[in-house]
Amino acid sequence: MSTIFTKIAKGEIPSYKVAENDDYYAFLDINPLAAGHTLVIPKHVEDDYIFNLDEEVYSGLCAFARKVAKAIGNAVPCKRVGVAVLGMEVPHTHIHLIPLNSESDMDFRKKKLEMSPEEFAGTASAIYNEYVKIN
């Protein structure tokens, strides 16, 4: 059975894609802590715990996430891009990349940002364009 994230990566469920290659996919979180909050996943491995990934997938995921984080930092005004791996919500390894201006921006208990479809699309497009420049 495929996870919701596998279905998103396959295009079976719509998403705001910000980056993709043969093995990894990055898309905007639909319940973001900040504009540009992105999830990065391996496409072909559905394990729910990042440290269960084999070395090649783990290293590839981290390298891909690094490029996506640079693209976010170039596209979204922020001091840094924070990284979190919680893995409790969806049983599919995913890395949260969150634009930060203070440490409190990383508090997952706070109210989520509400964005219009146009704001999501514009943010995704800006990050995607920066990702293309990096590659």
C-alpha positions as CSV (number, residue, x, y, z in Angstrom):
1,M,0.0,0.0,0.0
2,S,1.4,3.4,-1.0
3,T,1.7,6.3,1.5
4,I,0.1,9.6,0.8
5,F,3.6,10.9,0.1
6,T,4.3,8.2,-2.5
7,K,1.0,9.2,-4.2
8,I,2.1,12.8,-4.2
9,A,5.4,12.0,-5.7
10,K,3.7,9.9,-8.4
11,G,1.3,12.8,-9.3
12,E,-1.7,10.9,-8.1
13,I,-2.4,13.6,-5.5
14,P,-1.7,17.2,-6.4
15,S,1.1,19.1,-4.6
16,Y,3.1,22.3,-4.9
17,K,6.3,20.8,-6.2
18,V,9.5,22.8,-5.6
19,A,12.1,20.2,-6.7
20,E,12.5,16.7,-8.1
21,N,15.0,14.3,-9.5
22,D,14.7,10.5,-10.2
23,D,14.9,9.5,-6.6
24,Y,13.7,12.4,-4.4
25,Y,10.8,14.9,-4.4
26,A,10.2,18.2,-2.6
27,F,6.9,19.9,-2.1
28,L,5.3,22.6,0.0
29,D,3.7,21.5,3.3
30,I,0.0,22.2,3.1
31,N,0.0,23.1,6.8
32,P,3.1,25.3,6.9
33,L,4.8,26.9,9.8
34,A,6.1,29.6,7.4
35,A,5.8,30.4,3.7
36,G,8.2,28.1,2.0
37,H,7.9,25.2,4.5
38,T,8.9,22.2,2.4
39,L,8.8,18.5,2.8
40,V,11.6,16.4,1.1
41,I,11.0,12.7,0.6
42,P,12.6,9.6,-1.1
43,K,10.4,8.5,-3.9
44,H,11.0,4.8,-3.9
45,V,11.4,4.0,-0.2
46,E,8.5,4.2,2.2
47,D,10.2,3.4,5.5
48,D,8.9,5.7,8.2
49,Y,12.2,6.2,10.0
50,I,15.0,8.1,8.5
51,F,17.7,6.1,10.2
52,N,16.3,2.8,8.7
53,L,17.2,4.1,5.2
54,D,20.2,2.4,3.6
55,E,23.4,4.6,3.4
56,E,22.9,5.5,-0.3
57,V,19.3,6.6,0.1
58,Y,20.0,8.5,3.3
59,S,23.0,10.3,1.8
60,G,21.1,11.1,-1.4
61,L,18.1,12.4,0.6
62,C,20.4,14.7,2.6
63,A,22.3,16.0,-0.4
64,F,19.0,16.7,-2.3
65,A,17.5,18.4,0.8
66,R,20.7,20.6,1.0
67,K,20.1,21.9,-2.5
68,V,16.4,22.5,-1.8
69,A,17.3,24.4,1.4
70,K,19.6,26.6,-0.6
71,A,16.8,27.3,-3.1
72,I,14.4,28.1,-0.3
73,G,16.9,30.5,1.3
74,N,17.3,32.3,-2.1
75,A,13.6,32.4,-2.7
76,V,12.1,33.2,0.7
77,P,13.2,36.0,2.9
78,C,14.7,34.4,6.0
79,K,17.8,34.3,8.2
80,R,18.2,30.5,7.8
81,V,16.4,27.4,6.7
82,G,15.8,25.0,9.6
83,V,15.8,21.3,9.4
84,A,13.5,18.9,11.3
85,V,12.9,15.2,11.0
86,L,10.0,14.1,13.1
87,G,8.4,11.3,11.1
88,M,5.4,10.9,13.3
89,E,2.6,12.2,11.1
90,V,3.0,10.1,7.9
91,P,4.7,6.7,7.7
92,H,7.2,7.8,5.1
93,T,10.5,9.4,5.8
94,H,10.4,13.1,5.3
95,I,12.6,16.1,6.1
96,H,11.0,19.4,7.0
97,L,12.8,22.5,5.6
98,I,11.5,25.6,7.2
99,P,12.4,29.3,6.6
100,L,13.4,30.8,9.9
101,N,13.8,34.3,11.3
102,S,13.9,33.1,14.9
103,E,14.0,29.8,16.7
104,S,10.4,30.0,17.7
105,D,9.5,29.7,13.9
106,M,10.3,26.0,14.3
107,D,7.6,25.4,17.0
108,F,5.3,22.7,15.5
109,R,2.7,23.4,18.2
110,K,2.0,26.9,16.9
111,K,-0.9,27.8,14.6
112,K,-0.2,27.0,11.0
113,L,0.1,29.7,8.4
114,E,-2.9,30.1,6.1
115,M,-2.1,30.6,2.5
116,S,-4.2,30.9,-0.7
117,P,-3.6,28.6,-3.6
118,E,-2.1,31.5,-5.5
119,E,0.4,32.1,-2.6
120,F,1.3,28.5,-2.5
121,A,1.8,28.4,-6.3
122,G,3.9,31.6,-6.3
123,T,6.1,30.3,-3.4
124,A,6.6,26.9,-5.1
125,S,7.5,28.6,-8.4
126,A,10.0,30.9,-6.8
127,I,11.7,28.0,-5.0
128,Y,11.6,25.8,-8.1
129,N,13.3,28.6,-10.2
130,E,16.1,28.9,-7.6
131,Y,16.5,25.1,-7.5
132,V,16.9,25.0,-11.3
133,K,19.7,27.6,-11.0
134,I,21.5,25.5,-8.5
135,N,21.4,22.4,-10.7
